Amino acid sequence: MKTNTLNIKLVGEVIYGNGLGRTLGFPTANLRASDSLSGVGSGVWAAIATIDGTEHPAVVNIGRSPSVVENGDVRIEAHLLDFEGNLYGRTLEIELRQFIRPEQKFASREALCAQITLDCESARKALI
């Protein structure tokens, strides 16, 4: 995988989210937002997610998920590309590598899915 110039790492236990990512075809591993986010801009990032010593390219959204909830809490949601498995309760390390775009609200689930597909393509290009 490509090297990076950023050195922003987030580490935490994978917790349950609202399950929407799975229903959209983009399951996410959710981490509790913490003080470790100071200085990290909200939006979508290309990242490397490490679980049990194995690296996986990922797309990470940091923000309030405005397409999902009104005035929600800050969330960290990582979609590990080409990964299948249960991560709940396991420790996940996320290394942010490249900013893809600012967070935005979408008018429909279809528009959200179309953008996530583009985000996954952008992350692949940035990471692989």
VENUR-V956206 format. One record per backbone hydrogen bond with DSSP energy under -0.5 kcal/mol. CO is the residue of the C=O (numbers start at 0). NH is the residue of the N-H. Records with the same first field share a line. If there is no record, write none. Layout:
CO: NH ; NH
This chain:
6: 8
7: 95
9: 93
11: 91
12: 31
13: 88
14: 29
18: 22
19: 23
20: 24 ; 25
21: 24
27: 29
28: 77
29: 14
30: 75
33: 36
34: 37
36: 39
38: 40
42: 61
43: 99 ; 100
44: 59
45: 96 ; 97
46: 48 ; 57
47: 94
48: 50 ; 55
49: 92
50: 53
53: 50
55: 48
56: 80
57: 46
58: 78
59: 44 ; 61
60: 62 ; 76
61: 42
62: 74
64: 67 ; 68
68: 71
74: 62 ; 76
75: 30
76: 60 ; 78
77: 28 ; 79
78: 58 ; 80
79: 82
84: 86
86: 89
89: 13
91: 11
92: 49
93: 9 ; 95
94: 47
95: 7
97: 45
100: 43
107: 111
108: 112
109: 113
110: 114
111: 115
112: 116
113: 117
114: 118
115: 119
116: 120
117: 121
118: 122
119: 123
120: 124
121: 125
122: 126
123: 127
126: 1
